[in-house]
Amino acid sequence: MMNKADVAIVGGGIIGLFTAFWLAQRGERVVVLEKNYPGSGSTFRCGTGIRQQFGDDANIQMMVRSVEIWKDFCKYMEYPGPASECFTFAQTGYLFLLYSESEISEFSKNVSLQHKYGVPSSIISPEEAREIVPTLDISEVMAAAWNPTDGKASPFLAIRALVDRVRDMGGEIYVNTPVTELLIEKNTVTGVKTSRGEIKADMVLNATNAWANALNEQIGVRFPIEPYKHQAIVTEPFKAGEIKPMVISFKHGGAYLTQKANGGVIGGIALKYGPTWDISPTYEFLREVSRNFTRIIPALKYISIIRQWGGYYAETPDHNAILGKVKEVDGYYIAAGFSGHGFMLAPAVAEAMADLMTKGSTTLPLDFYDPYRFQRGELREQAIQMG
Ligand SMILES: Cc1cc2nc3c(=O)[nH]c(=O)nc-3n(C[C@H](O)[C@H](O)[C@H](O)COP(=O)(O)OP(=O)(O)OC[C@H]3O[C@@H](n4cnc5c(N)ncnc54)[C@H](O)[C@@H]3O)c2cc1C
């Protein structure tokens, strides 16, 4: 095991690995410590969605940058073969179904704000929505918010590509290696203690998301991040290409669903449990997801669910992440609390964190995610959350 790095990253999820990539690209010697295996936290349990349709400036700006990077992901990964084998970011859109005047008014405001940053979203009619997804029941739909440049991607392929690229660039990734302690001298971080020994480092990034406070407790710091159980399902294949975009209905249990490349339908609803460390699947979820999905797309009642799983949303009170320097100890940083939208945000969040750690500042709106906003009572507007 290496004994000295420039940066030690705790957590090998999408955030830890993407930050490792940007840091390695800037010539930093990085080590990623993962207590289990890469992606094994929330990342491999995610619903694959990537959207710019948020309702506030910061998340829209971050997502515009993220989508730019997701589009060029294979170039960044310097994948030698065809792009289809490396990774697929399918820009198949996000379609929010709207059932009331108040939803139309709220989403119209969001669309205007999204236009400020060049997102080509619009409010469309129920008939136009059904042209995009022919199997939709539009009998009660009044309008829809549509953005064709949102999409979805496989977390499995993304993690695999990042692991390979970080290692190619000289970064080290250790699996089954929990970090048990921060090493600190005179209020400055000097490295980490792991189950396999100590690694000295000038900077440490806490990218453990739901588990973030376990390390913070050592220095008497606790940010408001709580683990909530959210679940998702995948079905047997449905007629391929029938549900291209991510379809969302807040009226139907906060349902989100889309189709994977093999035709299976993946998605979930806004039924959560917690705070809890228990992520076992529940029958209540299975029943509610079936009821709500089939109201949106009645034909789904003819196909079977083949898998159901639970995972953590690491939730903060305003559903926005906690990103930045931990002031109590020099050289210690945090990127956690993604509240159910960390996969999509990862490329830009990681770039902003790498900027902050290497240059001290970034052009991305990192201040919005200030870890100390809660202490000051300055919660942000609630981020739009799926599930
Ligand atoms: C059902 C579900 C659906 C979702 N759908 C979407 C979606 O459609 N789009 C989207 O953007 N997001 C979605 N999310 C959220 C997304 O999965 C997370 O926001 C994202 O994966 C967070 O990435 P991360 O790297 O911060 O955390 P994680 O992937 O959880 O990685 C943290 C890692 O830290 C490791 N770790 C913890 N403690 C230690 C330690 N002491 N030492 C070493 N390693 C440690 C863990 O093992 C873990 O691998 C969904 C989540 C769930 C559960």
The ligand as an SDF file (V2000), in Angstrom:
LIG
                    3D

 53 58  0  0  0  0  0  0  0  0999 V2000
  -33.2150    4.1720   -5.0880 C   0  0  0  0  0  0  0  0  0  0  0  0
  -32.2860    5.3100   -5.4740 C   0  0  0  0  0  0  0  0  0  0  0  0
  -32.4690    5.9830   -6.6780 C   0  0  0  0  0  0  0  0  0  0  0  0
  -31.6260    7.0400   -7.0320 C   0  0  0  0  0  0  0  0  0  0  0  0
  -31.7770    7.6390   -8.2590 N   0  0  0  0  0  0  0  0  0  0  0  0
  -30.9200    8.6020   -8.6400 C   0  0  0  0  0  0  0  0  0  0  0  0
  -31.0190    9.1790   -9.9450 C   0  0  0  0  0  0  0  0  0  0  0  0
  -31.8540    8.7850  -10.7530 O   0  0  0  0  0  0  0  0  0  0  0  0
  -30.1300   10.1620  -10.2720 N   0  0  0  0  0  0  0  0  0  0  0  0
  -29.1990   10.6070   -9.3910 C   0  0  0  0  0  0  0  0  0  0  0  0
  -28.4460   11.5330   -9.7250 O   0  0  0  0  0  0  0  0  0  0  0  0
  -29.0600   10.0730   -8.1670 N   0  0  0  0  0  0  0  0  0  0  0  0
  -29.8990    9.0860   -7.7740 C   0  0  0  0  0  0  0  0  0  0  0  0
  -29.7630    8.5250   -6.5350 N   0  0  0  0  0  0  0  0  0  0  0  0
  -28.7960    9.0940   -5.6140 C   0  0  0  0  0  0  0  0  0  0  0  0
  -27.3680    8.6620   -5.9520 C   0  0  0  0  0  0  0  0  0  0  0  0
  -27.3050    7.2610   -5.9680 O   0  0  0  0  0  0  0  0  0  0  0  0
  -26.4050    9.2460   -4.9120 C   0  0  0  0  0  0  0  0  0  0  0  0
  -26.6700   10.6180   -4.6900 O   0  0  0  0  0  0  0  0  0  0  0  0
  -24.9660    9.1210   -5.3910 C   0  0  0  0  0  0  0  0  0  0  0  0
  -24.6920    7.7890   -5.7670 O   0  0  0  0  0  0  0  0  0  0  0  0
  -24.0240    9.5590   -4.2860 C   0  0  0  0  0  0  0  0  0  0  0  0
  -22.7190    9.2100   -4.6310 O   0  0  0  0  0  0  0  0  0  0  0  0
  -21.5800    9.2600   -3.5430 P   0  0  0  0  0  0  0  0  0  0  0  0
  -20.3210    8.8870   -4.2010 O   0  0  0  0  0  0  0  0  0  0  0  0
  -21.6480   10.5630   -2.8210 O   0  0  0  0  0  0  0  0  0  0  0  0
  -22.0370    8.1850   -2.4480 O   0  0  0  0  0  0  0  0  0  0  0  0
  -21.9220    6.5920   -2.4150 P   0  0  0  0  0  0  0  0  0  0  0  0
  -22.1170    5.9780   -3.7320 O   0  0  0  0  0  0  0  0  0  0  0  0
  -22.7820    6.1400   -1.3020 O   0  0  0  0  0  0  0  0  0  0  0  0
  -20.3860    6.3830   -2.0410 O   0  0  0  0  0  0  0  0  0  0  0  0
  -19.8900    6.5640   -0.7420 C   0  0  0  0  0  0  0  0  0  0  0  0
  -18.8890    5.4420   -0.4890 C   0  0  0  0  0  0  0  0  0  0  0  0
  -18.1970    5.6690    0.7260 O   0  0  0  0  0  0  0  0  0  0  0  0
  -17.8600    4.4070    1.2510 C   0  0  0  0  0  0  0  0  0  0  0  0
  -17.4990    4.5940    2.6620 N   0  0  0  0  0  0  0  0  0  0  0  0
  -18.3050    4.9900    3.6760 C   0  0  0  0  0  0  0  0  0  0  0  0
  -17.5980    5.1210    4.8160 N   0  0  0  0  0  0  0  0  0  0  0  0
  -16.3170    4.7790    4.5290 C   0  0  0  0  0  0  0  0  0  0  0  0
  -15.1170    4.7110    5.2850 C   0  0  0  0  0  0  0  0  0  0  0  0
  -15.0780    5.0340    6.5750 N   0  0  0  0  0  0  0  0  0  0  0  0
  -13.9740    4.3300    4.6460 N   0  0  0  0  0  0  0  0  0  0  0  0
  -13.9770    4.0200    3.3150 C   0  0  0  0  0  0  0  0  0  0  0  0
  -15.1090    4.0630    2.5670 N   0  0  0  0  0  0  0  0  0  0  0  0
  -16.2510    4.4590    3.1530 C   0  0  0  0  0  0  0  0  0  0  0  0
  -19.1250    3.5750    1.0180 C   0  0  0  0  0  0  0  0  0  0  0  0
  -18.8630    2.1930    1.0450 O   0  0  0  0  0  0  0  0  0  0  0  0
  -19.5670    4.0710   -0.3610 C   0  0  0  0  0  0  0  0  0  0  0  0
  -19.1120    3.2240   -1.4030 O   0  0  0  0  0  0  0  0  0  0  0  0
  -30.5750    7.4460   -6.1530 C   0  0  0  0  0  0  0  0  0  0  0  0
  -30.3780    6.7690   -4.9550 C   0  0  0  0  0  0  0  0  0  0  0  0
  -31.2080    5.7010   -4.6060 C   0  0  0  0  0  0  0  0  0  0  0  0
  -30.9710    4.9710   -3.3140 C   0  0  0  0  0  0  0  0  0  0  0  0
  1  2  1  0
  2  3  1  0
  2 52  2  0
  3  4  2  0
  4  5  1  0
  4 50  1  0
  5  6  2  0
  6  7  1  0
  6 13  1  0
  7  8  2  0
  7  9  1  0
  9 10  1  0
 10 11  2  0
 10 12  1  0
 12 13  2  0
 13 14  1  0
 14 15  1  0
 14 50  1  0
 15 16  1  0
 16 17  1  0
 16 18  1  0
 18 19  1  0
 18 20  1  0
 20 21  1  0
 20 22  1  0
 22 23  1  0
 23 24  1  0
 24 25  2  0
 24 26  1  0
 24 27  1  0
 27 28  1  0
 28 29  2  0
 28 30  1  0
 28 31  1  0
 31 32  1  0
 32 33  1  0
 33 34  1  0
 33 48  1  0
 34 35  1  0
 35 36  1  0
 35 46  1  0
 36 37  1  0
 36 45  1  0
 37 38  2  0
 38 39  1  0
 39 40  1  0
 39 45  2  0
 40 41  1  0
 40 42  2  0
 42 43  1  0
 43 44  2  0
 44 45  1  0
 46 47  1  0
 46 48  1  0
 48 49  1  0
 50 51  2  0
 51 52  1  0
 52 53  1  0
M  END
$$$$
